[in-house]
Amino acid sequence: MRLGRRLAGLGLSLVLTLLGLLLVTFVIGRVMPIDPVLKVVGERATQAQYDAAFQAMGLDKPIWQQFLRYMAEVLQGDFGRSISTGHPVAQDLRRVFPATVELATLGTLIGVCVGVPLGVVAAARRGGWIDQIARVVALVGYSMPIFWLGLMGLLLFYGILGWVGGPGRQGIIYDGMVPTVTGLILVDSLVAGNWAAFRDAFSHIVLPASLLGYFSLAYISRMTRSFMLEQLSAEYVVTARVKGLSERRVIWGHAFRNILVPLITVIALSFGSLLEGSVLTEIVFSWPGIGQYITKALLAGDMNAVLGGTVVVGACFVALNLLSDILYRLLDPRAT
């Protein structure tokens, strides 16, 4: 009974959050100083053509009816047609979103694999040289502009040393060579057994993913260190040490296990922030992801594409929060 109430509460929270997201994007689309009708018919259209398009788009209806229509279309996956590409926005998003997911996933993996151990060791050796390095890494990661790091990285590792591929997702030679299965170029090249294309794709993604991973590990390592310091000062840790347990077992077997629950939330939020915050990285590296797609659409006044991309990213953020909440309850029975 209690579990049912919890699930019902999660479901209601999810519905209300998505409804709020749709309401916010709808309001943004209406307050932007852009005439959506002119973007469709063009500035040379006659008044009759303008009025016909105005009615066809439902803009002559009351605002609440426009919102209901917008909500029904979005729930069906219909975000309208992009003015910039001439394709349905949903089709464009299916093309560009996997590129952002791939980049953010690799960045998060780097952040987790480096940031979590670094934060744990920094907390265990508080005040030591490892702790000082971890704090400096976190400070620089928070304060350094990512576009500057991206440009410097391209200049050094691509322009001077030639260790990585240049901007873009693939070299010109391999463009279109790998059949699209998942939209993730590394996975698709492995599925196709094209190792040359895989190496080329990896050489292009390794630098932007490493930059995003650096910013991710700065956040994850700082939060891990904070969680671990709180646990290491708890009474049960002191008791475990008095009993003669090894320091390794105390840290990893007791203290670290107790921070897994909040750490999952931190990692989920970090992944979500990379999904929606990789705009500058995608622009610097000419990465054909959703961030670059939304930016170009905004500059072109293509509000259907902007709002469609915003809804998708927002929905992903909501889904990640819901997933972390579910995992939180599974790992910590006291939360159910």
Steps between C-alpha positions, in 0.01 A plus 500: 500500500779737594696410186190564289460847647866571429467390138180703460680802642789454258259466209309813599826692543614388154173605335499841669865561411445414134187715495700789643772444240244514218344812648836677526599416142157606375529836675854549364372435148231765545706777663796482262505807271475280190193469279462126435266564207751719317766232550273256318353709218786747454501877498372524142176311573170672440260583781271217390786249519599636838144470635464146363824390667399679821180297517667175392746533786213551745619842611147641466379274782496594872833455673381201707390319184838572342671347804282188490576459130871550563498247783312241292744540210807472724366189671465346154860590419401778259711812552413650164730555203837667522532813290878463482515141370153456353469167688271410789666604824456151642698359207778754555513419871530128431799585283685739734409378848706175490814705433444698821414186698820332382712802591334548841520129582874483437549823694304361796694172491826694518362712782386196700809283440738780602289724723365237742837339592660844516234625740522190719880513526494876560260453792701210642822706476349829606755779496751293304641568157233289328230701675664824389519379140133395507393841629704682236357275227147574620568874524649522150220284360240738636673823400660431161286590194440182302511676162851627577614153606346359184681743275831446681449124483439512126803719450731275702378143449367539144682792344848453649533141622246335268399250769122533449256553217379847414156656533196297404389150579689322224756570232375575150623162376277308744197729485196288412703181484353347818131396484289668768363250751501674838621846397803451726789504256735295720239229551388502135857467373555202732176339386608546138844360582664809350801544728650779291181705540496419873856627547419813302183567701683438828776743400235767443301442820783448746590869542149651545399204720812551713419869546143422605636220718735745670214730597298198610780360717551842659141491625492127583835500683400800713166344597659159562760658727228685692288185544799293609620757755157490661503120516860470622417715801201283594502281811467171312828570316677569829356176637616305194853635541502415871403143411816478292353500150742598226484857374416373153199309630386791714514743209371288213298237684318726746530874433485483119198268500307756703560780249380300197144628536575876483784435255257347249298821506816705445603286201151520348496878534849519353391297198193719455709816522731368227198427278372855523826680567717374216397782267835682502691174465292397199548840339879504554541145368229527229330205667161435333306459825183645646682797655631619165161425342312716752755782472478516122120483517490785752722720285273426201182569698389139455286472812357157419852354510597699810193396698519140380862468608423670833215259572717196421788615720261595780325163478837325522583699811167404657554133408850502652367648823225237510752222435730624776203520737403140422858379548516699822202309636632165380842549660367656821194310632450770763383736220206272400 
